[in-house]
Amino acid sequence: MSEALDLAGEAGKLDAADGLAAVRERFVLDDVTYLDGNSLGALPAHVPDRVADVVRRQWGALRIRSWEESGWWTAPERIGDRIAPLVGAAAGQVVVGDSTSVNVFKALVAAVRMAAQDGGVGADGADGADGADGPARDEILVDATTFPTDGYIAESAARMTGCTLRPVAPAEVPSALGDRTAAVLLNHVDYRTGRLHDLPGLTAAVHAAGAYAVWDLCHSAGALPVGLDEHGVDLAVGCTYKYLNGGPGSPAYLYVRRDLQARFDSPLPGWNSHAEPFGMRPGYEPASGALRGRVGTPDILSLLALEAALDVWDEDAVSVAAVRAKSLALTDFFLRCVGEYVPGGRVESVTPAAHAERGSQVALRCEDAGDVMKRLIERGVVGDFRAPDVLRFGFTPLYVGFADVERAARVLARTLDAAG
């Protein structure tokens, strides 16, 4: 029997034993092998009917009454509480709304403002190394490999707060921290390579220096355990249209650790985060709790589509631990299939082999990667390309199976062979 038949047969056995296999039926899928859930998650099958109800009944029939009768007004916090367990947070600390970029700006500026007030306070509430009387906390560290927008936002936040911005590789953060560091903005998973960074260790290092840790969870939430509360993360943000399958442009979320909420000073105060939103008073008084993260009127259609999408986790009793176990099995199997099918030297994995350092994607360096991905998509295998030479394949365990993985590697090998 050929190696291809051996791996295809093994994929079939792995799919038959997969405890999450039934969840796949809850998504709208076709014959395409879809490995781009790290950019846009697939559509949960029940979402269109739920959105139709929002449009036709809640908006069309109830109209303004839906703010109360359909629960529109409380949606940002209600849906935040649905996301909270997926990122390891207790209820009352996550609010949904705005984009990831806007939430990064809120979190980073608020972190700098808190550091300016107290010289930096760690997760245990103790003063930083120099206390309030030490050197000014006027430096922001940002992940040097970050998604570009995070870098743009960090630069703007630094200008606004009078801070110096210093890009630093995540592994070098502990040695780069100092008594002037106010806040550190990091990505949990590198969007290019799929490398998983050490959230517990880096957060502890930031706190030991008396600074605040802000984490971007866009490429981890819904794919692996995060542990925000467990590890004392100060502030975190993330999108919902990747592994949470909320739909294109679905609203992002903001996490503010409970003991910091009374001090969270958003640079974007709005009527929706006012303590008395309908008082229409000229002076701003922030609401208590996570509501401080709100700004303007919520995007109800996108919010409620996201809420419906999150039912996949509840109705099927899907655990993040089970998702993580399958994610690692899928990526292991893909790397193995690539190793068997693709001639040596044609691709190079830039995703760490170690499970502790791998997210839920595999990035392969490949000559003419842009053209190769176009041909893969034409042949029914959808991943994506990142300049200058990276093929990215995202593995969403809720709907990706082992047969998908084997086929993707096989088609990749044939595509590279046809390209010469």
VORO-29109 format. One record per residue (C-alpha): z, y, x. Coordinates in steps of 0.25 Angstrom, whole numbers, plus 5000, padded with zeros to 4 digits. Each point is the difference from the previous one (the first is absolute). Layout:
<rs>
ZYX;...
</rs>
This chain:
<rs>
500050005000;499750145005;501050105004;499550094988;500349884990;501349975007;500550154998;499450014986;500749884996;501350055006;499850134992;499949924987;501349935003;500750135004;499550064987;500549884992;501450025006;500150154998;501150044992;499350144997;498749944996;500250024985;500250155002;498550015005;499649984985;500750134996;498950085008;498650044997;499249925011;498649945002;499349925010;500250115011;501049975011;500850134999;500850035013;500250154998;501250004992;500650085011;499150124996;499949974985;500749894992;499349924990;500150034985;501149934992;499349944988;501050064990;499950145005;498850044992;500649974986;501350075004;499250125005;499250004987;501350004992;500550125008;498750084997;499849964986;501449994994;500950085009;499150115003;499049994989;501049984988;501450045005;499550115009;501150095004;501149914994;499749905011;500850075010;501249954992;499649894991;499149935011;500950035012;499050095007;501150095005;500949905007;498849925006;500150055014;501449955002;499849874991;498849965008;500750035013;501149914996;498949894998;499550025014;501450015006;500349855001;498649985007;500550105011;501449955001;500750124993;501050004988;499650084988;500150154999;499450035014;498549994998;499150104992;498549994997;499050115000;499150085009;499249945012;500549945012;499650125008;500850094991;501249915001;500049995015;500050165000;501250004991;500849895008;499750065013;500350144997;501349964993;500449925012;499950115009;500750094991;501249904999;500049995015;500150155002;501250004990;500849905008;499449975014;499549874994;500849894993;499949855001;500049904989;501549995001;500250154998;500550035014;499550125007;498949985010;500350015015;500150155001;500650024986;499750134993;500350085012;499049945009;498650035003;499050044989;499449884994;498550065001;499249885004;499249904991;499549875006;498849944993;499449865002;498850035009;499249884994;500350054986;499050014988;499350145003;500650074987;501449975005;499750075013;499450124992;501250014991;501049995012;499250115007;500150094988;501549974998;500350035014;499350144999;500750034987;501449965006;499850065014;500149865006;499249945012;499249884996;499949885010;499149884998;500749885005;499649855000;501049934991;500549915011;500350125008;500850074989;501449965005;499850065014;499350124994;501250044991;500950115005;501050104995;498950094995;499449904991;500150034985;499149894994;499149895003;498849964992;499649855001;499049904994;500649874996;498749935003;498850065008;498850024991;499049965011;500649885007;501049954989;501150005010;501450004994;501050105006;501549975001;500550084989;501549965002;500050025015;499350134999;500850064989;501349965007;499550075013;499650134992;501450004994;500749985013;499350135005;500550074987;498650024994;499449954987;499049894998;498850024991;499149874997;498649994995;500049864992;498550014996;499649875007;501349924998;500550024986;499649894991;499749915012;501349985007;501450035000;500450145004;501550014998;500250154998;501450004995;500449885010;499550085012;500550144996;498750065000;500150154996;498750034993;498749924997;498750024994;498949914996;498749984991;499949914989;498549965000;500049905011;500949884999;500650054987;498750014993;500250134992;498550045000;499250105008;500850135003;501349944992;501250095003;500849985013;501549995000;501250065008;501349945004;501250085002;501349935005;501150024990;501050065009;498950115004;499550034986;501050124998;499550065013;498549974998;499350145001;498649984996;499050105005;499249994987;501050034988;499450004987;500450004985;500049854999;501150005011;500850114994;501449974995;499650064987;498549984999;499950064986;500950125003;498850075006;501050085009;499550085012;501049955009;499849865006;501149904999;499749855004;500349894991;500949895005;499649875006;498649955003;499450104989;500050105012;498849935005;499250044988;499150135000;499150024988;499549934987;499849855003;498649945000;500349914988;498849924999;500149965014;501549984999;499949914989;498849925005;500949975013;501249964991;499149904993;499549955013;501549975005;500249904989;499349905009;501350005008;500949994988;499349904991;499749905011;501350015006;499350035014;501050025011;499650095013;500549885008;499049914994;498950105002;500450025015;500049855002;498649994994;499550125008;500449945013;499449874996;498750064996;499850095012;500449885009;498949924993;499050115002;500250015014;499949855002;498750004992;499450115008;500449935013;499349884995;498850064994;499750125009;499449995014;500950045011;499950145004;499450054987;501350064994;501350035005;501350014991;500850135002;501049954990;501349945006;500149855000;501550014998;500449994986;501150115002;498950105005;499049974989;499750064987;499149954989;498750025007;499249965012;499150095008;498949955009;499350085010;498649985000;498750065006;499250074989;501249984990;499450104990;498749934999;500749865000;500950044988;498850054992;499349875002;501349924996;500150084987;498649974997;500449855001;501250024991;501150025010;500750134998;500850065011;499950145006;499650065013;500850105009;499450085011;499649975010;500049855001;501049944990;499849904988;501250004991;500349894991;501250024990;500749884994;500750034986;500749874998;500150024985;498549974998;499449965014;499949855002;499849915012;498649964996;499750155000;500550015014;499249885005;498750054994;500250145006;500149945014;498849914998;499250124994;500450095012;499649895010;498649994993;499950154999;500250015015;499149895003;498950064992;500250135008;499849935013;
</rs>
